[in-house]
């Protein structure tokens, strides 16, 4: 290689390596931001994927799903497990048909059992594993029970041709008069009087 070629190569290397300080800092910041975003995405994915223990609990919920809907036919194919501190507090399948109870969803059944077991109307620190995406009623029950987290397997769209979970969710976003079951207010003043009494009670309990 002649001296001219060597000089050209060295110049190219030099100019390719030298970056203005301002540009360098900007590039570095962008790189760190990208790395942080990627790390957050990886952590989020890992959280969604769950641990081996989480998958074992979900497998139990899916087994209960099949037992309720396919084997025993106590209700639709839904199963749920409530776990706290790595221990199963309760597990149940759907029993709407067996109990003639429209609220006897797997999640509600499991949370009722768990609450009775711990002797409290809340399940703080617990995780709900459910074979299917919670319907509005089951999500509301988990909300009132103060469950820490919910994992679900099948999505509403997986069985939208069979059950109304997604339809109910959409229906609840409509104004009261436009809902499938119309909702109207009546005798508000009378109900407010009871609230006034309740507020004055020294031992009222918020849950």
C-alpha positions in Angstrom: 0.0 0.0 0.0 1.5 3.4 -1.0 1.8 6.4 1.3 -1.1 8.2 -0.3 -3.4 5.3 0.3 -2.2 5.0 3.8 -2.8 8.7 4.5 -6.3 8.5 3.0 -7.2 5.5 5.2 -5.9 7.2 8.3 -7.8 10.4 7.5 -11.0 8.4 7.0 -10.5 6.6 10.3 -9.8 9.9 12.0 -12.8 11.7 10.7 -15.1 8.7 11.3 -14.0 8.6 14.9 -14.2 12.3 15.8 -17.7 13.5 16.9 -18.5 16.9 18.1 -18.9 17.0 21.8 -22.5 18.3 21.6 -23.5 15.6 19.1 -21.7 13.0 21.1 -23.7 13.9 24.2 -26.9 13.9 22.3 -26.1 10.6 20.7 -25.2 9.2 24.1 -28.4 10.4 25.7 -30.4 9.0 22.8 -28.7 5.6 23.2 -29.2 5.6 27.0 -32.9 6.4 26.4 -33.2 3.6 23.9 -31.5 1.2 26.3 -33.8 2.2 29.1 -36.9 1.9 27.0 -35.7 -1.5 25.8 -35.0 -2.6 29.4 -38.4 -1.4 30.5 -40.0 -3.3 27.6 -38.1 -6.4 28.5 -39.2 -6.1 32.2 -42.8 -5.5 31.2 -42.7 -8.6 28.9 -41.2 -10.6 31.7 -43.9 -9.5 34.1 -46.6 -10.4 31.6 -45.0 -13.7 30.8 -45.1 -14.6 34.5 -43.0 -17.0 36.5 -43.1 -20.8 36.4 -45.2 -20.6 39.6 -47.6 -18.2 37.9 -47.9 -20.6 35.0 -48.6 -23.5 37.3 -51.4 -21.5 39.0 -52.8 -20.5 35.6 -52.7 -24.2 34.6 -54.9 -25.0 37.6 -57.4 -22.3 36.6 -57.5 -23.7 33.0 -58.1 -27.2 34.4 -61.0 -25.8 36.5 -62.2 -24.1 33.3 -62.5 -27.5 31.5 -64.0 -29.2 34.6 -66.7 -26.7 34.9 -67.6 -26.2 31.3 -66.8 -29.6 29.6 -66.8 -32.3 32.3 -69.2 -31.4 35.1 -71.1 -28.8 33.1 -71.8 -26.7 36.2 -71.6 -23.5 34.1 -69.5 -22.0 31.3 -65.9 -23.0 30.8 -64.3 -20.6 33.3 -61.9 -21.3 36.2 -60.2 -19.1 38.7 -57.5 -19.4 41.5 -56.7 -16.9 44.2 -53.1 -16.9 45.4 -51.4 -15.0 48.2 -47.8 -15.4 49.4 -47.4 -18.4 47.1 -50.3 -20.3 48.6 -53.7 -21.0 47.0 -56.4 -19.4 49.1 -59.2 -20.6 46.9 -60.0 -22.2 43.5 -63.3 -22.5 41.7 -65.0 -23.1 38.4 -68.1 -21.4 37.1 -71.4 -22.7 38.7 -74.0 -20.4 37.2 -76.1 -23.4 35.9 -75.6 -25.6 38.9 -76.5 -22.9 41.4 -79.1 -21.0 39.2 -77.0 -17.9 40.1 -75.9 -15.4 37.4 -73.2 -14.1 39.7 -71.6 -17.5 40.3 -68.7 -16.8 37.9 -65.5 -18.6 38.7 -63.7 -15.5 39.8 -66.5 -14.4 42.1 -66.8 -17.9 43.5 -63.1 -18.1 44.2 -62.9 -14.6 45.8 -65.9 -15.4 48.0 -64.2 -18.6 49.2 -60.9 -16.8 49.8 -62.5 -13.9 51.7 -64.4 -16.3 54.0 -61.1 -18.2 54.5 -59.2 -15.1 55.6 -62.2 -13.6 57.5 -62.1 -10.3 55.7 -63.9 -8.6 52.7 -60.6 -7.9 51.1 -57.7 -9.8 49.6 -54.8 -7.4 49.7 -51.6 -8.9 48.5 -53.4 -11.6 46.5 -53.2 -12.4 42.8 -56.2 -13.7 40.8 -55.5 -16.2 38.1 -58.5 -16.6 35.8 -58.8 -18.8 32.7 -60.5 -16.0 30.8 -60.5 -12.2 30.8 -62.6 -11.0 33.7 -66.1 -9.7 32.8 -67.0 -6.3 34.3 -68.6 -7.9 37.3 -65.6 -10.1 38.1 -63.2 -7.2 37.6 -65.4 -5.0 39.9 -65.3 -7.8 42.5 -61.5 -8.0 42.3 -61.4 -4.2 42.6 -63.6 -4.2 45.7 -61.6 -7.1 47.1 -58.4 -5.0 46.6 -56.7 -7.8 44.7 -53.1 -6.8 43.8 -53.0 -8.3 40.3 -54.9 -10.3 37.7 -53.6 -12.8 35.2 -56.0 -14.1 32.5 -55.5 -16.6 29.7 -58.3 -16.4 27.0 -59.4 -13.0 25.8 -63.0 -11.8 25.3 -62.5 -12.0 21.6 -61.7 -15.8 21.9 -65.3 -16.5 22.9 -67.3 -13.4 21.8 -69.6 -15.7 19.8 -70.6 -17.5 23.0 -70.7 -15.1 25.9 -71.5 -11.4 26.5 -68.4 -10.2 28.3 -67.3 -7.8 25.6 -70.9 -6.7 24.8 -71.4 -5.8 28.5 -68.2 -3.8 28.6 -69.3 -1.8 25.5 -72.8 -1.5 26.9 -71.6 0.1 30.1 -69.9 2.9 28.2 -73.2 4.1 26.8 -75.4 6.7 28.5 -77.9 5.1 31.0 -81.0 5.5 28.7 -79.2 3.8 25.8 -78.1 0.7 27.6 -79.5 -2.8 27.1 -80.9 -2.6 30.6 -82.1 1.1 30.9 -81.0 2.8 34.1 -83.0 5.7 35.7 -82.7 7.6 38.9 -85.6 7.6 41.4 -86.1 9.0 45.0 -82.5 10.4 45.3 -83.5 12.7 48.2 -84.7 9.7 50.3 -81.5 7.8 49.7 -79.4 10.9 50.6 -81.0 10.9 54.1 -79.7 7.5 54.8 -76.2 8.6 53.7 -76.4 11.5 56.1 -77.3 9.0 58.9 -74.4 6.8 57.9 -71.9 9.6 57.9 -72.8 10.4 61.5 -72.2 6.9 62.7 -69.0 6.8 64.8 -68.1 3.2 63.8 -68.8 3.3 60.0 -66.4 1.1 58.1 -65.0 1.9 54.6 -63.9 -1.1 52.6 
